[in-house]
Amino acid sequence: MREYLLVLITAPHGEVAEQIAEALVKEGLAACVNIVSGIRSIFSWQGKIERESEDLLLVKTRAEQLERLTQKVVDLHPYEVPEIIAQSLEAGYSPYLQWIDDVLGGNGEEPGSDHQ
């Protein structure tokens, strides 16, 4: 059975999140990316407490894509250490998981192909 992931990525509020999301979907590294705008992050960075308005990307993908997905985010992201964390999905609606497979390819098919 394939391992599906929900990857959480924060990015500066605005165009950066959209650029990352579009690149991940366009390159077949994610089936879908939701952007939750306007989150407020409070974190410690280089000995100081920082506060930032950010966007949260909710990325649906498979475990086999994580390494390439991570590298793509690092290449596009302006932060020195971007937040990229993945959670394994224990369960999901079977047709949705099949859709992820259809979009990302597998079973010898090209990503996005229609196998009716």
VOVOTI-993649 format. One line per 3 residues: their letters; for each residue x negated, y, z of N, C-alpha, C, CB. Coordinates in nm, 3 decimals. Glycine has a CB too. Layout:
N
A = X:Y:Z:X:Y:Z:X:Y:Z:X:Y:Z; ...
// end
This chain:
116
MRE = -0.084:-0.119:0.000:0.000:0.000:0.000:-0.088:0.125:0.000:0.095:0.000:0.122; -0.049:0.223:-0.079:-0.125:0.348:-0.087:-0.110:0.428:0.041:-0.079:0.431:-0.208; -0.214:0.509:0.070:-0.208:0.599:0.185:-0.177:0.740:0.134:-0.341:0.596:0.267
YLL = -0.066:0.793:0.181:-0.025:0.929:0.145:-0.066:1.024:0.256:0.128:0.936:0.120; -0.100:1.147:0.218:-0.147:1.246:0.314:-0.068:1.375:0.303:-0.295:1.274:0.293; -0.059:1.443:0.416:-0.018:1.582:0.422:-0.142:1.659:0.465:0.105:1.606:0.521
VLI = -0.193:1.744:0.376:-0.314:1.820:0.404:-0.273:1.963:0.438:-0.414:1.816:0.282; -0.324:2.014:0.549:-0.296:2.150:0.594:-0.418:2.237:0.564:-0.260:2.153:0.745; -0.393:2.347:0.497:-0.500:2.441:0.462:-0.450:2.581:0.493:-0.542:2.428:0.310
TAP = -0.531:2.660:0.562:-0.497:2.801:0.580:-0.582:2.883:0.484:-0.518:2.847:0.727; -0.524:2.995:0.441:-0.593:3.085:0.348:-0.551:3.228:0.379:-0.562:3.048:0.199; -0.631:3.325:0.338:-0.591:3.464:0.359:-0.454:3.489:0.295:-0.696:3.561:0.301
HGE = -0.373:3.569:0.361:-0.240:3.600:0.311:-0.250:3.666:0.174:-0.164:3.693:0.411; -0.176:3.613:0.077:-0.174:3.674:-0.056:-0.210:3.578:-0.166:-0.266:3.790:-0.061; -0.281:3.629:-0.265:-0.307:3.556:-0.389:-0.396:3.434:-0.372:-0.370:3.647:-0.487
VAE = -0.482:3.432:-0.274:-0.577:3.320:-0.259:-0.501:3.189:-0.243:-0.670:3.343:-0.139; -0.399:3.187:-0.160:-0.322:3.065:-0.137:-0.259:3.016:-0.267:-0.213:3.088:-0.031; -0.204:3.105:-0.345:-0.142:3.066:-0.472:-0.246:3.012:-0.570:-0.068:3.186:-0.535
QIA = -0.362:3.073:-0.574:-0.467:3.027:-0.664:-0.512:2.885:-0.627:-0.587:3.123:-0.661; -0.529:2.862:-0.497:-0.569:2.729:-0.451:-0.460:2.627:-0.482:-0.600:2.730:-0.300; -0.336:2.660:-0.450:-0.223:2.569:-0.473:-0.212:2.532:-0.620:-0.092:2.631:-0.424
EAL = -0.217:2.632:-0.705:-0.204:2.607:-0.849:-0.317:2.519:-0.901:-0.201:2.738:-0.925; -0.439:2.545:-0.857:-0.553:2.464:-0.901:-0.538:2.319:-0.857:-0.685:2.523:-0.846; -0.493:2.296:-0.735:-0.479:2.159:-0.685:-0.375:2.081:-0.765:-0.441:2.160:-0.538
VKE = -0.263:2.146:-0.796:-0.159:2.078:-0.873:-0.202:2.061:-1.019:-0.026:2.157:-0.866; -0.257:2.166:-1.077:-0.297:2.162:-1.218:-0.402:2.054:-1.244:-0.351:2.299:-1.260; -0.493:2.035:-1.149:-0.602:1.938:-1.167:-0.566:1.798:-1.118:-0.725:1.986:-1.094
GLA = -0.440:1.777:-1.081:-0.396:1.645:-1.041:-0.448:1.599:-0.906:-0.437:1.548:-1.142; -0.483:1.694:-0.821:-0.532:1.660:-0.687:-0.421:1.661:-0.584:-0.641:1.757:-0.645; -0.308:1.722:-0.618:-0.190:1.728:-0.531:-0.066:1.720:-0.617:-0.190:1.858:-0.444
ACV = 0.037:1.655:-0.564:0.164:1.649:-0.636:0.245:1.776:-0.612:0.245:1.525:-0.592; 0.231:1.832:-0.494:0.310:1.949:-0.455:0.236:2.024:-0.346:0.452:1.909:-0.407; 0.246:2.157:-0.351:0.191:2.241:-0.244:0.298:2.343:-0.206:0.058:2.312:-0.289
NIV = 0.339:2.339:-0.081:0.428:2.442:-0.027:0.341:2.549:0.038:0.532:2.382:0.077; 0.379:2.675:0.019:0.307:2.786:0.081:0.400:2.851:0.183:0.258:2.890:-0.026; 0.357:2.846:0.308:0.431:2.911:0.416:0.360:3.043:0.442:0.439:2.821:0.547
SGI = 0.424:3.152:0.403:0.360:3.284:0.412:0.375:3.345:0.551:0.420:3.379:0.308; 0.277:3.426:0.583:0.287:3.511:0.700:0.268:3.444:0.834:0.416:3.575:0.700; 0.188:3.339:0.842:0.159:3.283:0.973:0.054:3.371:1.041:0.109:3.134:0.962
RSI = 0.049:3.367:1.170:-0.048:3.444:1.248:-0.142:3.346:1.313:0.023:3.535:1.355; -0.271:3.360:1.287:-0.371:3.269:1.344:-0.458:3.345:1.443:-0.459:3.206:1.233; -0.481:3.283:1.556:-0.572:3.336:1.658:-0.675:3.227:1.683:-0.494:3.376:1.793
FSW = -0.803:3.261:1.664:-0.907:3.160:1.672:-1.039:3.223:1.716:-0.925:3.089:1.536; -1.128:3.138:1.761:-1.261:3.181:1.800:-1.355:3.165:1.681:-1.313:3.101:1.923; -1.428:3.271:1.647:-1.524:3.265:1.538:-1.648:3.344:1.575:-1.463:3.318:1.407
QGK = -1.761:3.279:1.577:-1.890:3.340:1.608:-1.884:3.419:1.739:-1.933:3.431:1.494; -1.823:3.356:1.839:-1.821:3.412:1.974:-1.716:3.519:1.999:-1.952:3.469:2.004; -1.631:3.547:1.902:-1.527:3.648:1.918:-1.390:3.587:1.892:-1.551:3.768:1.825
IER = -1.288:3.644:1.957:-1.151:3.605:1.929:-1.104:3.685:1.807:-1.057:3.630:2.053; -1.059:3.614:1.705:-1.013:3.676:1.580:-0.863:3.657:1.566:-1.088:3.617:1.457; -0.800:3.750:1.497:-0.658:3.743:1.465:-0.641:3.774:1.317:-0.574:3.842:1.554
ESE = -0.573:3.685:1.246:-0.557:3.702:1.102:-0.415:3.667:1.059:-0.658:3.616:1.025; -0.365:3.740:0.960:-0.243:3.699:0.890:-0.288:3.605:0.779:-0.162:3.823:0.833; -0.229:3.488:0.776:-0.269:3.388:0.678:-0.147:3.321:0.616:-0.360:3.282:0.744
DLL = -0.171:3.242:0.515:-0.071:3.154:0.457:-0.113:3.011:0.488:-0.054:3.178:0.303; -0.013:2.925:0.508:-0.039:2.784:0.534:0.005:2.703:0.412:0.036:2.736:0.662; -0.087:2.625:0.359:-0.056:2.538:0.247:-0.028:2.398:0.302:-0.173:2.535:0.143
LVK = 0.085:2.342:0.260:0.123:2.205:0.295:0.109:2.123:0.167:0.271:2.197:0.355; 0.006:2.041:0.161:-0.033:1.973:0.039:0.004:1.825:0.048:-0.184:1.990:0.013; 0.081:1.776:-0.050:0.116:1.636:-0.056:0.027:1.567:-0.159:0.266:1.617:-0.090
TRA = -0.046:1.464:-0.112:-0.142:1.395:-0.198:-0.161:1.253:-0.147:-0.277:1.471:-0.202; -0.262:1.187:-0.203:-0.300:1.054:-0.157:-0.443:1.059:-0.104:-0.286:0.949:-0.271; -0.474:0.964:-0.017:-0.606:0.960:0.048:-0.719:0.955:-0.054:-0.615:0.839:0.141
EQL = -0.698:0.887:-0.165:-0.805:0.873:-0.265:-0.841:1.007:-0.329:-0.762:0.775:-0.372; -0.756:1.108:-0.315:-0.782:1.240:-0.375:-0.851:1.335:-0.276:-0.651:1.302:-0.423; -0.858:1.298:-0.150:-0.900:1.393:-0.046:-1.039:1.451:-0.068:-0.896:1.326:0.088
ERL = -1.135:1.371:-0.104:-1.272:1.423:-0.121:-1.278:1.528:-0.232:-1.369:1.307:-0.152; -1.219:1.498:-0.347:-1.218:1.594:-0.458:-1.134:1.717:-0.424:-1.165:1.528:-0.586; -1.020:1.696:-0.358:-0.935:1.807:-0.316:-1.012:1.900:-0.223:-0.808:1.754:-0.246
TQK = -1.080:1.843:-0.125:-1.158:1.922:-0.029:-1.264:2.005:-0.101:-1.224:1.831:0.076; -1.336:1.944:-0.194:-1.440:2.016:-0.266:-1.381:2.130:-0.347:-1.518:1.922:-0.357; -1.267:2.108:-0.410:-1.203:2.213:-0.489:-1.164:2.331:-0.400:-1.078:2.157:-0.562
VVD = -1.107:2.301:-0.283:-1.069:2.408:-0.189:-1.193:2.485:-0.144:-0.995:2.349:-0.067; -1.298:2.415:-0.109:-1.422:2.481:-0.066:-1.475:2.571:-0.177:-1.529:2.376:-0.026; -1.468:2.525:-0.301:-1.517:2.605:-0.414:-1.436:2.732:-0.434:-1.513:2.522:-0.542
LHP = -1.306:2.728:-0.407:-1.219:2.843:-0.433:-1.195:2.934:-0.312:-1.087:2.793:-0.481; -1.220:2.883:-0.194:-1.183:2.951:-0.070:-1.286:3.056:-0.028:-1.165:2.850:0.043; -1.240:3.173:0.016:-1.335:3.277:0.057:-1.396:3.256:0.196:-1.267:3.410:0.054
YEV = -1.335:3.170:0.278:-1.388:3.150:0.414:-1.513:3.063:0.411:-1.281:3.084:0.504; -1.604:3.091:0.501:-1.725:3.011:0.516:-1.691:2.869:0.559:-1.820:3.075:0.617; -1.593:2.856:0.648:-1.548:2.725:0.697:-1.395:2.721:0.689:-1.599:2.699:0.844
PEI = -1.342:2.686:0.573:-1.196:2.682:0.561:-1.135:2.566:0.641:-1.155:2.670:0.414; -1.014:2.589:0.690:-0.940:2.483:0.757:-0.882:2.390:0.652:-0.827:2.541:0.849; -0.926:2.266:0.655:-0.874:2.161:0.567:-0.862:2.038:0.654:-0.967:2.136:0.440
IAQ = -0.740:2.006:0.697:-0.719:1.888:0.781:-0.609:1.803:0.721:-0.684:1.930:0.928; -0.624:1.672:0.732:-0.530:1.580:0.670:-0.465:1.491:0.774:-0.600:1.495:0.564; -0.335:1.470:0.755:-0.259:1.378:0.839:-0.204:1.267:0.750:-0.144:1.452:0.915
SLE = -0.220:1.146:0.796:-0.165:1.032:0.724:-0.014:1.029:0.745:-0.231:0.899:0.770; 0.059:1.001:0.638:0.204:0.990:0.647:0.240:0.846:0.682:0.273:1.034:0.515; 0.310:0.828:0.791:0.349:0.693:0.832:0.466:0.640:0.752:0.385:0.692:0.979
AGY = 0.553:0.729:0.708:0.671:0.688:0.633:0.718:0.805:0.547:0.784:0.640:0.727; 0.802:0.774:0.450:0.859:0.877:0.365:0.967:0.817:0.278:0.750:0.944:0.279; 1.047:0.901:0.221:1.153:0.859:0.130:1.088:0.794:0.008:1.245:0.979:0.089
SPY = 1.119:0.668:-0.016:1.051:0.591:-0.121:1.052:0.659:-0.258:1.116:0.457:-0.134; 1.164:0.715:-0.304:1.160:0.784:-0.434:1.065:0.904:-0.435:1.300:0.829:-0.471; 1.050:0.973:-0.321:0.957:1.086:-0.315:0.813:1.036:-0.324:0.978:1.168:-0.184
LQW = 0.783:0.929:-0.252:0.647:0.873:-0.258:0.617:0.821:-0.398:0.631:0.760:-0.154; 0.717:0.763:-0.463:0.698:0.718:-0.601:0.672:0.836:-0.693:0.821:0.639:-0.649; 0.741:0.947:-0.667:0.718:1.069:-0.746:0.575:1.117:-0.730:0.817:1.180:-0.703
IDD = 0.522:1.113:-0.607:0.381:1.150:-0.586:0.292:1.062:-0.673:0.341:1.136:-0.435; 0.319:0.932:-0.672:0.239:0.841:-0.756:0.253:0.875:-0.904:0.283:0.695:-0.732; 0.375:0.906:-0.947:0.397:0.940:-1.088:0.317:1.064:-1.127:0.546:0.963:-1.114
VLG = 0.317:1.164:-1.039:0.248:1.290:-1.068:0.096:1.271:-1.065:0.290:1.398:-0.968; 0.047:1.199:-0.966:-0.097:1.184:-0.950:-0.156:1.071:-1.033:-0.130:1.160:-0.805; -0.071:0.992:-1.096:-0.120:0.882:-1.175:-0.143:0.760:-1.089:-0.247:0.920:-1.248
GNG = -0.180:0.656:-1.151:-0.198:0.529:-1.082:-0.126:0.423:-1.162:-0.146:0.534:-0.935; -0.143:0.302:-1.125:-0.081:0.190:-1.196:-0.114:0.197:-1.346:0.073:0.190:-1.175; -0.232:0.252:-1.378:-0.276:0.259:-1.516:-0.211:0.367:-1.599:-0.251:0.131:-1.580
EEP = -0.139:0.458:-1.536:-0.071:0.564:-1.611:-0.143:0.696:-1.592:0.076:0.576:-1.566; -0.121:0.783:-1.686:-0.177:0.918:-1.678:-0.096:1.001:-1.580:-0.179:0.986:-1.817; -0.159:1.096:-1.507:-0.084:1.183:-1.417:0.027:1.254:-1.493:-0.177:1.284:-1.350
GSD = 0.146:1.254:-1.431:0.259:1.326:-1.488:0.332:1.250:-1.597:0.212:1.455:-1.543; 0.287:1.128:-1.629:0.355:1.053:-1.735:0.491:1.005:-1.687:0.269:0.933:-1.782; 0.581:0.985:-1.779:0.714:0.938:-1.748:0.719:0.790:-1.785:0.825:1.020:-1.823
HQ = 0.740:0.704:-1.688:0.735:0.560:-1.714:0.873:0.496:-1.712:0.646:0.491:-1.613; 0.970:0.556:-1.776:1.104:0.500:-1.778:1.111:0.376:-1.863:1.204:0.602:-1.828
// end
